[in-house]
Amino acid sequence: MPNSLFYVAADFGASGGRIMLGEYNGRNLRLEEVHRFANEPVMLGKTLYWDFLRLLLEFKRGLTLTGIRRKNISSIGIDTWGVDYGLLDRRDELIGNPYHYRDQRTENIGREITDNFISWEKLYAKTGVQYLPFNTLFQLYADKKYRGSLLEQAESLLFLPDLFAFYLTGHKYNEYTVASTSQLLNAGTAGWDPDLLQAVGLPGKILQTLIRPGQVTGILTRAVQAETGLGAVPVIAVGSHDTASAVAATPLATAQSAYLSCGTWSLLGVERDRPLMNALSRQNNFTNEGGVEGKIRFLKNVTGLWIIQQLRKHWTENGEEIGFPAISKQAAAAKNNRFVIDPDADVFRAPADMAAAIRDYCGDHGQGIPRTIGELAIAAYHGITGQYKQVIDGLEAILGYRIDAIHMVGGGIQDGFLCQLTADVTGKTVLAGPVEASVLGNILLQLIAAGEVKNLAEGRELIQRSFGTQEYSPQPRE
Ligand SMILES: C[C@H](O)[C@H](O)[C@@H](O)C(=O)CO
């Protein structure tokens, strides 16, 4: 497209990463995939780590490839999953690979903190963040408890998007949306909560200046320019928590519409102007994560396609090469389709064998034993969509209004069976699209920062116009 502008989005998810080029011609947006790679965590003894060095290598490879394709790159934006971080020492050296949020070192840590330092009611009232065993607050406390020297050496904490940006620009900061997943922020002030850190005995000095999406955070260092062949390209802070970018790119039709970002995790909620913390939202474990343009993402985490991903990994490792479309087809065709699991049950957090975990769960719950690929998969699909129904009911009870539609985005919408089942089980119209929502939200913030797009509302129209949505109406189920 003549006179187009080009933006690079680096999007890192728990199962894989991609470097994509966004092309904007003043009317429409087009995406071009430049580099895609698997994200394979590494088990070291009993500890699960992210392979950060390889992810950074793949990132730089992707940047080099973009430079080969397009000479005029306007800027770069980075988004990743939440909660995880790297620690730098006083020489700005990385003190070890970042832990994976499914690592078992945080077991019972949440309870230890709420039994000894601050009650759950008070912690929730301060932070508005849902209880998840791997919240950054709990991970840092585990570091203090099990590897105190690590925290003593640490001078800087950088969440993963901040950490990638640091190795590109040399600048240190914490971006607000990813920081909002940590349970270290005060939801009322949208700033760090020093009393909380003190109460738990954690060093506030490692936390960096909080910056908001839309700010230029630096330009590529000379060394990175030489390594990638790119020029002095600016790095823009975007909604660096992938879900924040996904929600930014979701063309919400009305204020009563819900979004459902569907990947390894399913994040289901609504967009609000201010946080909501009360007894009902606490009891239903809803979270208040920061969004772009000062919005609040009032949502709940549901274990999503992680179950299907692990089933596929299990079958592949046992010589049964099978793709996601085939798994979905066999689930839809399962003869005995009465199986259902609770995907958020602890047994599914990081089992060695996901198929065995599902068989045991169904057996223990008197459902009989799922045997075929279809039966095991349908148990997961029923579990995931059943959770969606519970979350929607919880939202309507807390918010006091009816959700009018669910905007479903992310990799999971490539599965038409899942989209239709979501409509059927929740009784809500599902509007599916775009697939690459995190990437598009990332590029949208770069367009807004560049003044090419006025604001979020205009950006969502651009995405709706350029990518559209597919509608699924609830159907009666046998
Ligand atoms: C741990 C999860 O990654 C996090 O809770 C979720 O918000 C996310 O980042 C999904 O990509």
The ligand as an SDF file (V2000), in Angstrom:
LIG
                    3D

 11 10  0  0  0  0  0  0  0  0999 V2000
   -0.3550  -15.8300   34.5670 C   0  0  0  0  0  0  0  0  0  0  0  0
   -1.1450  -15.4030   33.4190 C   0  0  0  0  0  0  0  0  0  0  0  0
   -0.3000  -15.3000   32.3580 O   0  0  0  0  0  0  0  0  0  0  0  0
   -1.8350  -14.1070   33.6580 C   0  0  0  0  0  0  0  0  0  0  0  0
   -2.6040  -14.2250   34.8270 O   0  0  0  0  0  0  0  0  0  0  0  0
   -2.7490  -13.7260   32.5330 C   0  0  0  0  0  0  0  0  0  0  0  0
   -3.3250  -12.5010   32.8330 O   0  0  0  0  0  0  0  0  0  0  0  0
   -2.0120  -13.5610   31.2760 C   0  0  0  0  0  0  0  0  0  0  0  0
   -1.0640  -12.8670   31.2310 O   0  0  0  0  0  0  0  0  0  0  0  0
   -2.5500  -14.2460   30.0820 C   0  0  0  0  0  0  0  0  0  0  0  0
   -1.7180  -14.1210   29.0030 O   0  0  0  0  0  0  0  0  0  0  0  0
  1  2  1  0
  2  3  1  0
  2  4  1  0
  4  5  1  0
  4  6  1  0
  6  7  1  0
  6  8  1  0
  8  9  2  0
  8 10  1  0
 10 11  1  0
M  END
$$$$
